[in-house]
Amino acid sequence: MKERKFIVSWDCLGFECIVDCTSWERNSLLNSIAGKELKPAPVNLHAMTMRARYNPQRSPEIWSFTTVDSITEIELKEIAKVDPQQLVNLIRERGNCLYNSPKQKAIIE
């Protein structure tokens, strides 16, 4: 069964990034085996993590997850606009957490 791999990030204001990494991952494997130079990833995880660390007040999260091949990046972005909480719940249930900031206690509510 074919599948797609995504990297996503969001915070209390909504989704910031939804990126399909499927082709890059497959090409990286083949290029690595062939001894060819690897192309840069479609998303910079280091930069995403740094941004998340410096904005803990927004409760950022970064996740990876896999879907069936028929679900596209465009469809996921549409779901993120229409019902972001549903998509977040699904990703948290089935995905792999790459970064989750410690929850901040509100001083003033």
C-alpha positions in Angstrom: 0.0 0.0 0.0 1.4 3.4 -1.0 1.4 6.2 1.5 2.4 9.8 1.9 4.6 11.3 4.7 4.0 14.8 6.0 5.6 17.2 8.4 3.2 19.7 10.0 3.5 22.4 12.6 0.8 24.4 14.4 0.3 26.6 17.4 -2.6 28.2 19.2 -3.2 30.4 16.2 -3.5 27.6 13.7 -1.4 25.6 11.2 1.9 27.1 10.1 3.2 24.3 7.9 1.9 21.2 6.1 4.5 19.7 3.8 4.5 16.5 1.8 7.9 14.9 2.2 7.2 11.7 0.3 9.1 12.3 -2.9 12.0 13.9 -1.1 12.3 10.9 1.2 12.1 8.3 -1.6 14.7 10.3 -3.7 17.0 10.7 -0.7 17.0 6.9 -0.2 17.8 6.2 -3.9 20.4 8.9 -4.1 22.1 7.7 -0.9 22.3 4.2 -2.2 23.7 5.5 -5.5 26.2 7.6 -3.7 24.8 10.8 -5.2 24.5 14.1 -3.4 21.3 14.5 -1.3 19.0 17.4 -2.0 17.9 19.7 0.8 14.7 18.7 2.6 11.5 20.5 1.7 11.2 21.8 5.2 13.9 22.9 7.7 13.2 21.1 10.9 16.0 22.9 12.7 14.5 26.3 11.9 11.0 25.1 12.8 12.2 23.8 16.2 14.1 27.0 16.9 11.0 29.0 16.1 8.9 26.8 18.4 11.4 27.1 21.2 11.5 30.9 21.0 7.7 31.2 21.0 6.5 28.9 23.8 3.6 31.3 24.7 1.9 30.1 21.5 2.1 26.3 22.5 3.7 25.2 19.2 3.8 21.6 18.1 5.7 19.8 15.3 4.6 16.4 14.1 5.2 13.8 11.3 2.5 11.5 10.1 1.6 9.1 7.3 -1.5 9.0 5.2 -2.8 6.9 2.3 -1.4 7.9 -1.0 -4.8 9.4 -2.2 -4.7 12.2 0.4 -2.8 15.2 -0.9 -1.2 18.2 0.7 -3.8 20.5 -0.8 -6.6 18.5 0.8 -4.9 18.6 4.2 -4.5 22.4 3.9 -8.2 22.7 3.1 -9.1 20.6 6.2 -6.8 22.8 8.3 -8.7 25.8 7.2 -12.2 24.4 7.7 -11.7 22.3 10.8 -8.2 22.6 12.2 -9.0 20.9 15.6 -10.2 17.8 13.9 -7.0 17.5 11.9 -4.9 18.2 15.0 -6.7 15.5 16.9 -6.2 13.0 14.1 -2.5 13.8 13.8 -2.0 13.5 17.6 -3.7 10.2 17.6 -1.8 8.7 14.7 1.3 10.8 14.2 4.8 11.1 15.7 5.5 14.1 17.9 8.8 15.8 16.9 8.4 18.8 19.2 5.9 19.9 21.8 6.5 22.9 24.0 6.0 22.7 27.7 2.6 24.1 28.6 2.8 27.6 30.1 0.8 28.5 33.2 -1.2 31.6 32.7 -0.3 34.4 35.1 -3.2 36.6 34.1 -6.4 35.0 32.6 
